[in-house]
Amino acid sequence: MNISNVVVAICSLLFIMIGADKFFPFMEPPCTLMNSISPIIWKLLGCLTLAGGVILWFPKYRKYVAGFFICYMLFFIIVHLVHGTYDIGGAASMAVMLGLLVWNPDFIQSKKVQTNG
């Protein structure tokens, strides 16, 4: 198992938790934007994050999904700050982890197999 898979697993689990929380609020404290966003859009955001948690496991789409959700997280960090709320820690940490998946530095890649010849 390489570090990349661990980062994918953490991000995927967080996406599934965040997405499910849009339908069945269980995370405390609740998102401070919950009352500022239309319930329909709130549910669509839940579906989007649930889908992201699943699609992130497909290596073919991983960079695209991670790149999209970096923008998604940065957008909602800005929305929180504009509304004067500061519960942005989760979004900021997710953006950093997703950035690692897009950048894919050597330390998170699996060991390269050397061939002779």
C-alpha positions as CSV (number, residue, x, y, z in Angstrom):
1,M,0.0,0.0,0.0
2,N,1.4,3.4,-0.9
3,I,0.7,6.8,0.7
4,S,-1.4,7.9,-2.4
5,N,-3.9,5.2,-1.5
6,V,-4.0,6.3,2.1
7,V,-4.7,9.9,1.0
8,V,-7.4,8.7,-1.4
9,A,-9.0,6.6,1.4
10,I,-9.0,9.6,3.8
11,C,-10.4,12.0,1.2
12,S,-13.0,9.5,0.1
13,L,-14.2,8.8,3.6
14,L,-14.4,12.5,4.3
15,F,-16.4,13.1,1.1
16,I,-18.8,10.3,1.9
17,M,-19.3,11.7,5.4
18,I,-19.7,15.3,4.2
19,G,-22.1,14.2,1.4
20,A,-24.2,12.0,3.8
21,D,-24.4,14.9,6.3
22,K,-26.2,16.9,3.7
23,F,-29.1,14.4,3.8
24,F,-28.9,13.2,7.4
25,P,-27.2,15.9,9.6
26,F,-25.0,14.1,12.1
27,M,-21.8,16.1,12.2
28,E,-21.4,18.5,15.0
29,P,-21.2,21.4,14.9
30,P,-23.3,21.7,11.7
31,C,-22.1,23.7,8.8
32,T,-22.8,27.4,9.4
33,L,-23.9,27.8,5.8
34,M,-26.7,25.3,6.0
35,N,-29.4,27.9,6.6
36,S,-27.9,30.2,3.9
37,I,-28.1,27.7,1.0
38,S,-31.2,26.5,-0.7
39,P,-32.2,23.0,0.4
40,I,-32.2,21.8,-3.2
41,I,-28.7,23.1,-3.7
42,W,-27.7,21.6,-0.4
43,K,-28.8,18.2,-1.5
44,L,-27.1,18.6,-4.9
45,L,-23.9,19.4,-3.1
46,G,-24.4,16.3,-1.0
47,C,-24.8,14.2,-4.2
48,L,-21.7,15.8,-5.7
49,T,-19.5,15.1,-2.7
50,L,-20.8,11.5,-2.5
51,A,-20.0,10.9,-6.1
52,G,-16.6,12.5,-5.6
53,G,-15.9,10.1,-2.8
54,V,-16.6,7.1,-5.1
55,I,-15.0,8.4,-8.3
56,L,-11.8,9.4,-6.5
57,W,-11.0,5.6,-6.4
58,F,-10.7,5.4,-10.2
59,P,-7.1,6.3,-11.0
60,K,-8.1,7.4,-14.6
61,Y,-10.3,10.2,-13.1
62,R,-8.4,10.9,-9.9
63,K,-6.6,14.0,-11.0
64,Y,-9.7,15.5,-12.6
65,V,-11.8,14.8,-9.5
66,A,-9.2,16.1,-7.1
67,G,-8.6,19.2,-9.2
68,F,-12.4,19.9,-9.4
69,F,-12.7,19.5,-5.6
70,I,-9.7,21.7,-4.9
71,C,-11.7,24.5,-6.7
72,Y,-14.9,23.4,-4.9
73,M,-13.2,23.6,-1.5
74,L,-11.5,26.9,-2.2
75,F,-14.8,28.3,-3.4
76,F,-16.6,27.3,-0.2
77,I,-13.7,28.6,1.9
78,I,-14.3,32.0,0.3
79,V,-18.1,31.7,0.7
80,H,-17.6,31.0,4.4
81,L,-15.3,34.0,4.8
82,V,-17.7,36.3,2.9
83,H,-20.5,35.2,5.3
84,G,-18.3,35.8,8.3
85,T,-18.1,32.2,9.3
86,Y,-14.8,30.5,10.0
87,D,-15.5,26.7,10.0
88,I,-13.1,26.2,7.1
89,G,-10.6,23.8,8.7
90,G,-12.1,20.7,7.0
91,A,-12.2,22.4,3.6
92,A,-8.7,23.7,3.9
93,S,-7.2,20.3,4.9
94,M,-9.1,18.6,2.1
95,A,-7.8,21.1,-0.4
96,V,-4.3,20.3,0.7
97,M,-4.7,16.5,0.6
98,L,-6.4,16.8,-2.8
99,G,-3.5,19.0,-4.0
100,L,-1.2,16.1,-3.1
101,L,-3.1,13.8,-5.4
102,V,-3.0,16.3,-8.3
103,W,0.7,17.1,-7.8
104,N,1.6,13.5,-7.0
105,P,5.1,14.0,-5.6
106,D,7.6,11.2,-5.4
107,F,7.0,10.6,-1.7
108,I,3.3,9.5,-2.2
109,Q,3.9,7.4,-5.3
110,S,4.5,3.6,-5.0
111,K,8.0,2.3,-5.3
112,K,9.2,2.1,-8.8
113,V,10.1,-1.3,-10.1
114,Q,13.6,-1.2,-11.7
115,T,14.2,-3.3,-14.8
116,N,17.5,-4.6,-16.0
117,G,18.4,-4.0,-19.5
